[in-house]
Every structure is written in C-alpha cells, then in structure tokens.
Amino acid sequence: MLRRLVAAMTAALIGIVGGSVLLARPAEAYPISFCNDPIGDLCYYYSPNFLGAYAGIWQAVPDLLNPRGTYPDNSLGSPYQPGTGQQIGNNAASAQNHDRITCVATIFYRANYNAGYPSAPKISLQPGQAVANLGSLRNNNRSHTWNC
C-alpha cells in the first residue's frame, strides 16, 4: 500500500515538473531592454505616438520573428500597458533611435534586411530621431540593423 502511494506521488511530481518544463518560455536570442541602454538602443513601441509597451534592442536583428522577442511588462505599477507580452516583430507602431551620437538605425519590412527585395520599404532613423507613426512599416517591422 505504501509503495503504491509513493509510486503515485512520484508519478504526480514527475508530471508536474515535466509539465512545467514544457510550459517554460524559450530564451530570447537578442537582449531586450527598457529603452535605457547606455550605448543606445532602437526602441520599438506597440502603439503610435510612443504609447503602450516598449522594448529596446541594441544589436542588429535579421529576423524579429525568429526567434520571437516580446514586449516586456514595463508598466512600473501603473495600469496594464497595451502590447505587454506581444511579439515585437511585425508589431510596432512607433520607434525611436536612442543612440544620440553616431549610429543610424534602419528598420526593414522583410527579414534579413530586405535581402533580395531592394525596393521593399525601410526607414532610417538618425541618432536621436523618433517616428511617431511608422507608416508602411507599422506592424511590418521584420528586421533592423545599425550603421555606425
């Protein structure tokens, strides 16, 4: 009787631990900040006019959907920010280049910096430049790079 109880409890524990491993969120492949990186980052905003959840990325990313990065919870105790937990790729309405000195950030419509599609939409943000509405790239931001 005691053996059956121990076996049942062990199986339940393995199921719980195994289930939590399956539900674990995959690691981000590129670092995401709260748009305050000291070397400057490209800050994406979920909503136009720099509203909603936001995420800063300081490195070039050839495909924002693979792997998928998400907007962190940056509400700082205030009410829920629209976009929290949503993917960043193809899901931004405004952006700001937080590099204030030399680097130009370019946002591309397609993965791999519009490779093979030179006429696909893109927008370049000069150091410190902000765009309140990404226009044709709104919810179509697939990759970005830096030119320093």
C-alpha positions in Angstrom: 0.0 0.0 0.0 2.8 2.4 1.0 4.7 1.5 -2.2 1.6 2.4 -4.4 1.3 5.7 -2.6 4.9 6.6 -3.1 4.8 5.5 -6.7 1.7 7.6 -7.3 3.2 10.7 -5.6 6.4 10.2 -7.6 4.5 10.0 -10.9 2.5 13.1 -10.0 5.7 15.0 -9.1 7.3 14.0 -12.4 4.2 15.1 -14.3 4.2 18.5 -12.6 7.9 19.0 -13.1 7.8 17.7 -16.7 4.7 19.9 -17.4 6.5 23.0 -16.1 9.4 22.3 -18.4 7.1 22.0 -21.4 5.5 25.3 -20.4 8.7 27.2 -19.9 9.1 30.3 -22.2 12.0 30.0 -24.7 15.0 32.2 -24.1 15.3 35.4 -26.1 18.0 35.3 -28.7 18.6 39.0 -28.6 18.7 41.2 -25.4 15.7 43.3 -24.7 15.9 46.4 -22.5 13.6 49.1 -21.2 15.0 51.6 -23.8 17.6 52.8 -21.4 20.8 51.0 -22.6 23.8 53.3 -22.1 25.2 52.6 -25.6 21.9 53.5 -27.2 19.2 51.2 -28.5 16.4 51.1 -31.0 13.2 51.4 -29.0 10.0 49.9 -30.5 6.6 51.0 -29.2 3.5 48.9 -29.5 1.2 51.9 -30.2 1.6 55.1 -32.2 2.9 58.3 -30.6 5.3 56.2 -28.3 2.5 54.7 -26.3 1.9 51.2 -25.0 4.5 48.6 -24.2 8.0 49.3 -25.4 11.3 47.3 -25.9 14.8 48.4 -26.7 17.2 46.4 -28.8 20.8 47.5 -29.2 22.1 45.0 -31.7 21.1 44.2 -35.3 18.5 41.6 -35.7 18.0 39.8 -39.0 14.6 38.4 -38.1 12.5 39.7 -35.2 10.1 36.7 -35.6 12.8 34.0 -35.4 13.3 33.7 -32.5 10.4 35.7 -31.3 11.0 38.5 -28.8 8.2 40.0 -26.8 7.4 43.3 -25.2 8.3 43.2 -21.5 6.0 44.4 -18.7 7.2 48.0 -18.3 4.1 49.4 -16.6 6.0 50.1 -13.4 3.0 49.6 -11.2 0.6 51.7 -13.4 -2.3 50.1 -15.3 -1.6 47.4 -17.9 0.3 48.7 -20.9 -1.3 47.6 -24.3 1.1 45.2 -26.1 2.7 43.6 -23.0 3.7 40.1 -23.9 3.0 40.6 -27.6 5.7 39.8 -30.2 7.9 42.7 -31.3 8.4 41.7 -34.9 5.6 42.9 -37.2 4.0 44.5 -34.2 5.3 48.1 -33.7 3.6 51.4 -34.5 6.4 53.9 -33.5 10.1 53.8 -32.9 13.0 55.9 -31.5 16.7 55.7 -32.0 18.2 56.2 -28.6 21.8 56.4 -29.9 22.4 60.1 -29.6 25.9 60.3 -31.2 26.7 58.4 -34.4 24.6 55.3 -35.2 21.8 55.2 -37.7 19.2 52.5 -37.2 17.3 51.2 -40.2 14.1 49.2 -39.9 13.2 46.8 -42.7 9.9 45.4 -44.0 11.4 42.0 -44.6 13.7 39.6 -42.8 17.4 39.7 -43.4 17.4 43.4 -44.1 15.2 43.2 -47.2 17.6 40.7 -48.8 16.6 40.1 -52.4 14.0 42.9 -52.2 15.9 46.2 -52.6 12.7 48.2 -53.2 10.9 46.8 -50.1 10.0 49.6 -47.6 12.6 50.6 -45.0 13.1 53.6 -42.8 16.3 55.0 -41.4 16.4 56.8 -38.0 19.2 59.2 -37.4 20.8 59.4 -34.0 18.1 60.6 -31.5 15.4 60.6 -34.2 11.9 59.4 -33.3 9.0 58.4 -35.6 5.5 58.6 -34.0 3.9 56.5 -36.8 5.9 54.0 -38.8 3.6 54.4 -41.8 4.1 51.5 -44.2 6.2 49.7 -41.6 3.6 49.9 -38.9 3.1 46.3 -37.8 5.6 45.4 -40.6 8.9 45.7 -38.8 10.7 42.4 -39.5 14.4 43.3 -39.1 16.7 46.1 -38.3 20.4 47.0 -38.5 22.8 49.7 -37.3 25.2 51.8 -39.4 27.9 53.4 -37.2 
